[in-house]
């Protein structure tokens, strides 16, 4: 999640190494919720450590041993409806106050 474009953060040669790149345009809040749900809830067993960072990509942006089809399906579910994403985010992170979102 960033306010920068992917091309301003990484060289094209590094992007060619990726198995999956997801381009999604929404509010920064919605993108943050998606990122946290993926990393800390749905795929928490697949996050990598800092020492496993791959060729300049941040360790928070990289997952290992993931079923690509499942990941893309989960991303689709989270990107389609921001209200659904917010409710799931609130449930999983025990947040009760709407002003936090």
C-alpha positions as CSV (number, residue, x, y, z in Angstrom):
1,X,0.0,0.0,0.0
2,X,1.5,3.3,-1.1
3,X,0.7,6.6,-2.5
4,X,3.5,6.1,-5.1
5,X,3.1,4.2,-8.3
6,X,4.7,0.8,-8.5
7,X,7.1,2.1,-11.1
8,X,8.4,4.9,-8.9
9,X,9.1,2.4,-6.2
10,X,10.7,-0.4,-8.2
11,X,12.7,-0.8,-11.4
12,X,10.9,-2.6,-14.2
13,X,13.5,-5.3,-14.1
14,X,12.6,-6.1,-10.5
15,X,8.9,-6.2,-11.4
16,X,9.6,-8.8,-14.0
17,X,10.6,-11.2,-11.2
18,X,7.2,-11.1,-9.6
19,X,4.7,-13.9,-9.9
20,X,1.7,-11.7,-9.2
21,X,1.3,-7.9,-9.3
22,X,-2.1,-6.5,-8.4
23,X,-3.0,-3.1,-9.6
24,X,-5.9,-1.6,-7.6
25,X,-7.1,1.9,-7.2
26,X,-9.1,2.9,-4.1
27,X,-8.8,5.0,-1.0
28,X,-5.7,4.6,1.0
29,X,-7.8,3.4,3.9
30,X,-9.4,0.6,1.9
31,X,-6.0,-0.5,0.5
32,X,-4.6,-0.5,4.1
33,X,-7.4,-2.7,5.3
34,X,-6.9,-5.1,2.4
35,X,-3.2,-5.3,3.0
36,X,-3.6,-5.9,6.7
37,X,-6.3,-8.6,6.2
38,X,-4.1,-10.4,3.7
39,X,-0.9,-10.2,5.8
40,X,-2.2,-10.5,9.3
41,X,-5.3,-12.7,8.9
42,X,-5.8,-14.6,5.7
43,X,-2.1,-15.3,4.8
44,X,-0.3,-14.8,8.1
45,X,1.3,-18.2,7.8
46,X,2.8,-17.2,4.5
47,X,4.6,-13.9,5.4
48,X,8.3,-13.8,5.1
49,X,10.9,-12.5,7.6
50,X,13.1,-9.5,6.9
51,X,16.0,-11.8,6.1
52,X,13.9,-13.5,3.4
53,X,13.2,-10.3,1.5
54,X,13.5,-10.9,-2.2
55,X,15.6,-8.7,-4.4
56,X,14.7,-5.3,-3.0
57,X,11.0,-6.0,-2.3
58,X,9.9,-5.1,1.2
59,X,9.3,-8.1,3.4
60,X,5.9,-6.8,4.1
61,X,4.9,-7.0,0.4
62,X,6.0,-10.6,-0.2
63,X,4.4,-13.9,0.6
64,X,5.8,-17.4,0.2
65,X,4.2,-20.8,-0.6
66,X,0.8,-19.3,-1.6
67,X,-1.8,-20.8,-3.8
68,X,-2.1,-18.1,-6.4
69,X,-5.7,-18.9,-7.4
70,X,-6.8,-18.7,-3.8
71,X,-4.9,-15.4,-3.2
72,X,-6.4,-13.8,-6.3
73,X,-9.9,-15.0,-5.3
74,X,-9.4,-13.4,-1.8
75,X,-8.1,-10.2,-3.3
76,X,-11.1,-10.0,-5.6
77,X,-13.5,-10.4,-2.6
78,X,-11.7,-7.6,-0.7
79,X,-11.5,-5.2,-3.6
80,X,-15.1,-5.4,-4.8
81,X,-16.9,-4.1,-1.8
82,X,-15.2,-1.6,0.6
83,X,-18.0,-2.1,3.2
84,X,-17.4,-5.9,3.3
85,X,-13.7,-5.2,3.7
86,X,-14.2,-2.8,6.5
87,X,-16.5,-5.1,8.4
88,X,-14.1,-8.0,8.1
89,X,-11.3,-5.7,9.2
90,X,-13.2,-4.6,12.2
91,X,-14.1,-8.2,13.2
92,X,-10.5,-9.5,12.8
93,X,-8.8,-6.6,14.6
94,X,-11.4,-6.1,17.3
95,X,-12.1,-2.5,16.4
96,X,-15.4,-0.9,17.4
97,X,-15.1,2.7,16.6
98,X,-16.1,3.9,13.1
99,X,-13.7,7.0,13.3
100,X,-10.8,4.6,13.2
101,X,-11.7,3.9,9.5
